[in-house]
């Protein structure tokens, strides 16, 4: 059994009250660069960035309005890192024409030397769809077709072709092409429809923070759907872990946080592998950037070898 891969949703770039640490509100680009470089050095599989165009006033108190653009952010970080992959977690691709999405992310993959993982999701903020003229009510069906269109538009053909119910294109050349011969498409979401979409159309599944006890049944369902459909390609199964702290914290890190010596964290996280999970997205409690990057370095050096 292979070791678990581990990645991180970047701090600073999205600041929902559900997970943001207080220090992030005053942080900026230099902090993002430092964290991305720390991930690169500590063996993280990817750094991830979210996608929201605009947050309505009714949601701003909880979600905040701080949501960096994923293409711009990941391209910036590609230039200051060497090996870590660049994940959109998740791009709401139904807000944009798939040729526009393909142009942006193909360029990112080209510039980064083939490090893109395109994570996609249906979205949930009605006002974003309405102001951009996108279909909120049928966003699931739109995403289904976007996945097919993106397969074509991010493939090897200079003149990609797709003919669907909503999108129809051919004869329009797009270069540069992605550096990868095959850009992985990971599907986000934990609803039955999202799991089915990941099973039938995705190269990976990005859950929405499902608790451990729920994961085995969902993973089994996803694998059964792929088998029934005759999909033989591997699917990268993900999980979002509880908050972590390597070592004995000298402050209140919250009751849900898994903390302690590296062997304790490794033992706890190995349970995900037993559930059929291939990669975990980790998050560390921290009071500042230095504490965060120290935690990441400790995780890479002392916890990861035992995963």
C-alpha positions in Angstrom: 0.0 0.0 0.0 1.5 3.3 -1.1 1.9 6.2 1.3 -0.7 9.0 1.6 0.0 12.1 -0.4 -0.6 15.3 1.5 -1.5 18.8 0.3 -2.7 22.1 1.8 -5.4 24.7 1.1 -3.4 27.9 1.2 -4.1 30.4 4.0 -4.7 34.1 3.3 -6.3 33.5 -0.2 -9.7 32.7 1.3 -10.9 33.9 4.6 -14.1 32.3 5.6 -14.8 32.5 9.3 -15.1 28.7 9.4 -11.3 28.2 9.2 -9.4 31.5 9.0 -6.8 32.1 11.7 -6.7 35.7 13.1 -3.3 36.5 11.7 -4.4 36.0 8.2 -6.5 39.1 8.1 -3.4 41.3 8.0 -1.4 38.9 5.8 -0.6 39.3 2.1 1.3 38.2 -0.9 4.6 37.7 0.9 3.0 35.3 3.3 1.4 33.3 0.5 4.8 33.0 -1.2 6.4 31.9 2.1 3.8 29.2 2.7 3.9 27.9 -0.9 7.7 27.7 -0.7 7.4 25.8 2.7 5.0 23.4 1.0 7.5 22.9 -1.9 10.3 22.1 0.5 8.3 19.9 2.9 7.1 17.4 0.2 3.5 18.6 -0.1 1.8 17.3 -3.2 -0.1 20.5 -3.9 -1.1 23.9 -2.8 -4.7 24.9 -3.4 -6.7 28.0 -4.0 -10.5 28.7 -4.0 -12.7 30.5 -6.5 -15.3 33.1 -5.9 -16.0 36.1 -8.1 -18.0 38.2 -5.6 -19.6 37.6 -2.3 -23.1 39.1 -1.7 -23.7 41.2 1.4 -25.9 38.5 3.0 -23.0 36.1 3.1 -20.1 38.4 3.7 -20.1 38.3 7.5 -19.5 34.6 7.4 -17.6 34.1 4.2 -15.8 37.5 4.1 -15.0 39.1 0.7 -11.4 37.9 0.6 -11.2 35.3 -2.2 -8.0 35.6 -4.3 -8.4 34.6 -8.0 -7.1 31.1 -8.4 -5.5 31.5 -11.8 -3.6 34.7 -10.9 -2.6 33.3 -7.5 -1.4 29.9 -8.6 0.5 31.4 -11.5 2.2 33.8 -9.1 3.1 30.9 -6.9 4.2 28.7 -9.8 7.0 31.2 -10.4 8.4 30.9 -6.9 8.2 27.1 -6.4 9.7 24.2 -8.2 7.8 21.0 -7.8 4.6 21.4 -5.8 1.4 21.0 -7.8 -1.1 23.7 -8.2 -4.8 22.8 -7.4 -7.9 24.8 -7.9 -10.1 23.7 -5.0 -12.4 24.4 -6.6 -12.9 26.4 -9.8 -16.6 27.1 -10.4 -16.3 26.5 -14.1 -20.0 27.0 -14.8 -19.5 30.7 -14.3 -17.3 30.9 -17.5 -17.3 29.5 -21.0 -15.1 26.4 -21.1 -12.9 27.8 -23.8 -12.1 30.8 -21.5 -11.4 28.4 -18.6 -9.2 26.2 -20.9 -7.3 29.3 -22.1 -6.5 30.4 -18.5 -5.6 27.0 -17.1 -3.8 25.7 -20.1 -1.5 28.8 -19.9 -1.0 28.1 -16.2 0.0 24.5 -16.9 2.3 25.6 -19.7 4.0 28.3 -17.5 4.4 26.0 -14.5 5.9 23.1 -16.5 2.9 20.8 -16.1 1.9 21.2 -12.4 -1.8 21.9 -12.7 -4.6 19.9 -11.1 -7.9 21.4 -12.2 -10.4 20.9 -9.4 -14.0 21.9 -10.3 -17.3 22.3 -8.5 -20.8 23.4 -9.1 -20.8 26.5 -6.9 -23.4 27.6 -4.4 -23.7 31.4 -4.4 -26.7 32.3 -6.5 -25.8 36.0 -6.9 -22.5 35.1 -8.6 -24.3 33.2 -11.3 -27.0 35.8 -11.8 -24.7 38.7 -12.2 -22.5 36.8 -14.7 -25.5 35.5 -16.6 -24.8 31.9 -15.7 -27.5 29.3 -14.9 -27.7 28.7 -11.2 -30.7 26.3 -11.2 -29.1 23.9 -13.7 -25.5 24.4 -12.5 -25.1 20.6 -12.0 -26.0 19.8 -15.6 -23.8 22.7 -16.8 -20.8 21.3 -14.8 -21.4 17.9 -16.4 -21.0 19.4 -19.8 -18.2 21.7 -18.8 -16.2 18.6 -17.8 -16.7 17.1 -21.2 -15.8 20.4 -22.9 -12.7 20.8 -20.8 -11.5 17.3 -21.6 -11.4 18.4 -25.2 -10.2 21.9 -24.7 -7.3 20.8 -22.4 -6.3 17.9 -24.5 -3.5 17.7 -27.2 -5.5 19.3 -30.1 -4.6 22.8 -31.1 -8.1 23.2 -32.4 -10.3 21.5 -29.8 -13.8 20.4 -30.7 -17.0 20.0 -28.5 -20.6 19.8 -29.5 -23.0 19.8 -26.6 -26.4 21.1 -25.5 -25.0 24.4 -24.1 -21.5 24.7 -25.6 -20.5 24.2 -29.2 -17.1 25.0 -30.6 -14.7 23.9 -33.3 -12.1 25.5 -35.5 -10.7 27.9 -32.8 -7.0 27.3 -32.1 -5.6 27.7 -28.6 -1.9 27.8 -27.9 0.0 27.4 -25.7 -1.2 23.9 -25.0 -0.9 22.4 -21.5 2.5 21.0 -20.7 0.9 17.8 -19.5 -0.5 15.4 -22.0 -3.5 14.9 -19.7 -4.5 17.5 -17.1 -6.1 15.8 -14.1 -9.7 16.9 -13.4 -10.8 16.5 -9.8 -14.4 16.9 -8.9 -15.4 18.6 -5.6 -18.5 18.2 -3.5 -20.1 15.6 -1.2 -23.7 15.6 -2.4 -24.9 12.4 -4.1 -24.8 14.2 -7.4 -21.3 15.4 -6.9 -20.1 11.9 -5.9 -21.7 10.5 -9.0 -20.1 13.2 -11.1 -16.7 12.4 -9.7 -17.2 8.7 -10.2 -18.3 9.0 -13.9 -16.3 12.0 -15.1 -13.5 12.8 -12.7 -9.9 11.7 -12.3 -10.2 12.5 -8.6 -12.7 13.4 -5.8 -12.4 16.3 -3.5 -14.9 16.0 -0.6 -16.4 18.9 1.3 -14.9 18.0 4.7 -16.8 14.7 5.3 -16.3 13.3 8.8 -14.3 10.2 9.1 -17.2 8.0 9.9 -19.0 8.9 6.6 -16.0 8.5 4.3 -15.9 4.7 3.9 -19.5 4.4 2.6 -19.0 7.3 0.2 -15.7 5.9 -1.1 -17.4 2.5 -1.6 -20.2 4.2 -3.5 -17.9 6.1 -5.7 -15.9 2.9 -6.6 -19.1 1.0 -7.2 -20.3 3.6 -9.6 -17.1 3.6 -11.6 -17.1 -0.2 -11.8 -20.8 -0.3 -12.9 -19.9 2.3 -15.6 -16.9 0.4 -16.8 -14.5 3.2 -15.9 -11.1 1.5 -15.4 -8.8 4.5 -15.0 -7.7 5.2 -11.4 -9.4 7.9 -9.4 -7.6 9.9 -6.7 -9.7 9.8 -3.6 -9.3 12.8 -1.2 -10.1 13.7 2.3 -9.9 16.9 4.4 -8.5 16.1 7.8 -9.2 17.6 11.2 -7.0 20.5 12.2 -3.5 19.4 13.1 -0.7 20.5 15.4 2.6 18.7 15.5 3.9 18.5 19.0 2.5 19.7 22.3 0.7 23.1 21.8 1.2 25.7 24.4 -2.1 27.3 23.6 -5.7 26.3 23.1 -5.9 24.7 19.6 -9.5 23.5 20.0 -10.9 20.2 20.9 -11.2 18.8 17.4 -7.5 19.4 16.7 -5.3 16.3 16.5 -2.1 17.2 18.3 0.9 15.4 19.9 4.1 13.7 18.9 4.6 12.9 15.2 3.9 9.2 15.7 0.5 10.0 17.2 -0.5 12.2 14.2 0.8 9.6 11.7 -1.2 6.8 13.4 -4.3 8.9 13.3 -3.9 9.9 9.6 -3.0 6.4 8.4 -6.7 5.5 9.2 -7.6 7.5 6.1 -5.5 5.2 3.9 -7.3 2.2 5.3 -10.6 3.8 4.1 -9.3 3.9 0.5 -8.1 7.6 0.6 -5.2 8.5 -1.6 -4.5 12.1 -0.6 -5.3 14.2 2.4 -5.7 17.9 2.6 -4.2 19.0 5.9 -4.6 22.2 7.9 -2.5 23.4 10.9 -3.5 25.6 13.8 -1.2 28.6 13.9 -0.8 32.0 15.4 1.3 33.4 12.6 3.1 32.6 9.4 6.3 31.4 11.1 4.4 29.0 13.3 2.5 27.7 10.3 5.6 27.1 8.1 7.4 25.5 11.1 4.4 23.2 11.5 4.6 22.3 7.8 8.3 21.6 8.0 7.8 19.4 11.1 5.0 17.5 9.4 7.0 16.9 6.2 10.1 15.7 8.2 8.6 13.9 11.1 5.0 12.8 10.3 5.0 12.2 6.5 7.6 9.4 6.5 5.2 7.3 8.6 2.1 7.8 6.3 
